[in-house]
Amino acid sequence: MRMGGYQLPYLVTNPMDLPPLLPPDRTFWDPDHPLVIQNHLQIKTYVKRILDEYDFIGVADRMDESLVALSFILDLDVEDVLYVANRRVSGGYDYNKKAEQCFIIPSKTSLTEEIKEYLDTEEYKAKHAGDNLLYQAVNKSLNATIESTIGRERFDSRMEMYRKYKEIIGQRCGGDDCGLCSKSGIPRFPDIAGKECFYGCIKDTLKEYAFKKKKRQDAVL
């Protein structure tokens, strides 16, 4: 593993910057010394370079926070970063456009105790030291963006609005009627083209919500 994980080399913008697979002096993990993080100073250099090269990096397990922060950075309305939650789950069906047919989504498998134990070993941590450091750095950067660049009060206000809008569109958009496959696995890709689904539904739903909200306010006045 030449860069201490998978995400770290993926985010390197210039492939020529990737070190060759020559242990141990040009890699970050050596099977002969599995518990040792090789060239840890170089890992830090790569992580810093990535943070310097990218204007913004979101965090998958903080997706909503990341999208709201991005809306400030790009000067977008909160509606522009809303999304309809994916209702395709294991055991259900998804659509393969190329094959023009539905396929069943494999059921999720639980981690075995053996795998859980391995994920907590020093060997695994050494192997993925680059990814771990990148994750910590990106989280710290996101926190700094929220607290210092945007401002906590402004961010929390928009986050509250985002969550409210997301709840509203979740009740109406992207439901079973918008699925590319029926519950029994029958393709219906062409049939949903004219329906109120996904982005079009988001726009219409929020427009309707804003209109009703204004009517209530006018009634109070």
N, C-alpha and C positions, 0 to 999 in steps of 0.2 A: 504494500500500500504506500504509494510514493508521496502522498500529501496528507497523510493523517486523516483519511475519511473520503467521502464522496462529494459532498457539497462544496468543499473548499476548491478542489480542482475544477469543478463544474463552473464556478464563478470567476475563475481566472480568465481575463479577457483576451490575453495573448497566449496561444498554445505553446509558443516558443519559450514561455516562462516556466512551463512545467518541467520539473527535474526528471532526468532519465531514471529508469528502474535499475539503478546500480547501488546495491547496499554495500556498506552501511552509511557512507559519507554523503550520498546524494538521495537518500530516502528518509522518511520520518518513522519508519518502523522496521526493525530487523528481527527476523524469526529466530536468530541465534541469541537475541537478547529481548525476548517478547514483552517484558515488563517495563522496558526503558523507552521513553520518548526520545527519538533521535532528533538532533538538530532543532531543539525547541525554539531557539532564537530565530531560526529561519521561518518556522511556522508563524511566529508573531509578525515577522516581516510580511509574509504573504497575506495574513489577515488584515494588517494595517493597509496594505496596498489595495485590497479589495474595497475596504471602507472608503478609501480616498477616491477610487475610480467610479464607484456607484453613487448616484445622487440619493438613492433611497433603496433600502432592502427591507421587505416585510418579513414578518415571522408567522409561519403557518398556524401555530397554536395561539396566535394573537391576531387572527385574520381581520376581525372587525376593527380592532384598534389600529391595525396597520392601514386599512383602507380609509378610515377617517383621517388619520395623519396624512396620508397621501393626498386626500382631497384639499387639505390646507396647502400643501407644498405645490400642487399643480393649479391651485386656485379654482377648484371645481365645486359645484354644488353637491350637497350630500346625496342628492338623488342620482348623481352620476356614478357613484361607487356602490350603489345597492346591488344586491344579487338575490336570485331566488335559490333557496337552499335545495340541494340535490336530494331528491326523494328516491333515487335509485339505490336500493339496498341489496345486500347479499341474499340470494334466493329469488330475487326478482329478475327482470329482463332489461337489457340495454340494446341499443340499435347499432348495428355495423353498417354504415352508409355504403361502404365499398361493396360489401357482399349483399346489401339490401335485404338483410334479415336480422332477426332478433337472436340474441344469445343469452343464456342464463348467467347471472353474476355468481361466481363461486362463493360458497359460504365462508365466512371468516373462521379462521382456526385460532384457537387460543395458544399462547406460548406455553411450551412445556416447561417444567421446573428446571430442566437441564439448561434450556436456553435462557431462562430468567437468571439463573445463577451465573451463566457465562457473561451476560450483559453487565453484571456487577463486578466482573473481575478486572484486575489491573491490566491484564493483557488487552482486553477489549478497549479499555479507556486509553491505553497507549496507542492502539491501532487507530483510534478515532479522535486523537487529541486535537487535530486540526479542526474537525467539524465542531467539537465541543467548544473550542476557543472562539471559533467564528460565531457560534450560537450565542455565547455569552456576550461577545462584543456587539452583535447586532441588537440583542435585547437592550443592552446598555445604551446604544445609540438611539433606539426607538424611545426609550424613557427620556433621554436628554432632549430629543426633538419635541416630545409632548410637553415636558416641563419648562424648557428654556426657549425653544424656538416658537412654539405655538402658544404656550401658556396653559396651565392646567384648567383654569376656569373656562376659557374659550373651548378647549378640547372637550371637557365634560359636557358642556352645553350642546355641542354638535353631536357628541356620542349619544346623548339622551334622545335627540331627535332621530338619529340614525336607527337606534333600537326600536323606537316607536314606529317609524316607517317600515322597518323590516318585519315587524309583527303584523302590520297591516297588509303588506303585500304577500306575506306568508299564508294568510288566510284565503287569498284569492288567486294568486298567480302560481304557475308551475305545478299545479296539482295533478291528480291522476288523469284528468282530461287532456293535459298537455304532454303526457308521456309519449315518447316515440314508439313505445311498444305497449300493447294492452297487458293486463295482468296475466293473461294466458299465453303471452309471447307472440301475439299477432302484430306484424308491423303496421303502423299507421302514420308513417312519416309524412306522406303528402297530405293527409287528412287534417293535420293540425296547422297547416300553413296559414289559413285564414282565421284561426281562433285567437282569442285574446290570451296570449301566453308570453311568458318571459319578459323581454324588455318593453315590448309594446304594452303589455299588461301593467308593468310597473309605472310607466308614464301615465296611463289613463287612470289607474287607481289613485295615484298621488294627486293628480289634477282634481279628481272627484273629491278626495279627502280635503284638499285645500279649499275647494268651493263650499263644502258643507261646513267647514270650520269657520269660514268667513261669514256664512249665513248665521251661524250661532252667535258670533260676535256682534253682528249687526242687530240681531234680535235683542241682545242684552243692552246695547246702546239705545 
